Amino acid sequence: MKLSVSAGFISIPACAADEPPSASVHMGDITAATLMGSYEWNAGATGGSREEALVPPQAVEMEELEAVDVEAGADASVALEGGENAEIDVLLWNEQSVQEELASGTGEFTVPSEEGEHIIEIFADWGEEGYASYTLFIDVSEEEEDEEEG
């Protein structure tokens, strides 16, 4: 399988204590980076930072994100680099608003079964340390079936 990643995806090193950890999503044998959105972070040496960003559908368009190819119904999990103690919610967006909650608390979810492009928002909350939003853009293809002829 190929992994399509555009220049719009960013990665922040775990040692950057003035910003929240970076997030990636494991879907089957694919690991995809995410685009960090809005956050508030109070764990840094500077006493805290806050960043407002576009909502996920606007971020996908403005950053010209390229969708990551994923099989329908794949098991997925969110990984936070150096920020494991977060409560993680996963939301599926349409072009204007949240359409459905895919996961609450754990960051474990199932990729939508509907073929086509989907925008996913990951919201991680560390309590007093802060919160961060991340965007993932995927293109779901039909599950490949193993058929044996005989």
N, C-alpha and C positions, 0 to 999 in steps of 0.2 A: 504494500500500500504506500501511497505517497502522502506526504504532509505538505500542505500549502501554507506558507506563512509569508505575510507581507511585511513591509517596513513599518506598518502601523502597529504591529505588536511590540510591546516593550517588556523589558525584563529589568527588575531592580534587584541588586545584590542584597542578600540577607543582612549584610553588615550596615546597610543604610538605615540606621535607627531613627532618622528623622522622617521616614516615610514607612507606610505599612509594607509587609512582606509581599513579594511577587506571588502570583498564583498561576498554576497550570492545571489542566484537566486531562486525566487519563481516561481514554475511551477505547476499550479493547486493546489493541497493540499500538495505539496512537497516543502521543502526549502532545497537547497543544498549549502554547502560551496564551495568555489573555492580555487584554488592554486595560490598564488601570484607569478607573474613572474617578468619581468624587471620593474624597476621604477626609477624615479628621484623625490625626495621630498625635498622641500625647506622650509617647514613649521615648522621644528623641532628646538629645542633649540640648537642643535649642528651646525646650519647653513646649513644643507642640507645633503642628502645622496643619493647615486646612487647604484643600483644593476642591473647587467646584468644576465639574466637567459636564459634557453633554450626556443626555440620556442615551442608553445603548443604541437605539435605532439611528439616532443622529451621529453617534460616534462611528458606527459602521460606515455610514455614508461619507462623513467628513474625512475620516482617516483612510477611506478607500480600502477597508479591510478585505482580504481575500478569504473566502470560506474554506474551512478545513473539511475535507471529505471524510464522512463517518458513515458506518452502516446503521441502518434503522434498528432501534431497539437495543443498541449496545449498552452494556453496563458502564457507568461513568463515575469518577470520583474526583473531587477537587483536592489539590495538594497546595499547601501554603508553605513557602520557603522560609522557615524560621518563625512561623506564627501558628503553630498547631493548636493553640488553646482557643480558637475562635468558634463561635456558633455560625454555621454556614447555611444560608438559604440560597436556593437556586430557582430562578424565575425565567419563564419563557415569555418573550415579548412578541407582539405583532408590530405593525408599523407605528403605533401610537401609544400603546400602554401595555401593562402586564396582562398577559393572556391566561397564564396558569402557573401555579407553584409546582415545581418538579421535585423539590426536596426542602425539608425544614430541619435545621439543626445540624445535620451530619455531613452534608456535601456529597452524599451518595445519591445518584439518580440514574434514570434510564433515558437514553437519547430518544427523542420523539420518533414514532414509527411512521409519521407522515413524511413522504419524500419532499425534497426541496430545501430551500435555505431557511435557517432558523437563527434567531438572535437570542442568546442566553445571557442573563445577568447573574453574577455570583455576588452575594452580599455577605461579607464576613464581619462579625462583630466581636471585638475583644473586650467589651465592657469599658472600663475606665481608660484603657490604653487607646481606644478609638475604634473606628470602623473603616471599611473600604468597599468600593464597588468595582467589579471587574466585568468586562464584556468578552464573550466568546461568540464567534460567528461560524456556524457549521452548515454544511451541505449534506443532507441525509440522502443516502441511496438505498435502494432495496436490499434487504438481507440476501446474501448469497446462500443458496441452498446446495447442500452436498447431495447430488443425485447419483445413485449407482444404477447402472443398467445391467440387466442380467436375465 
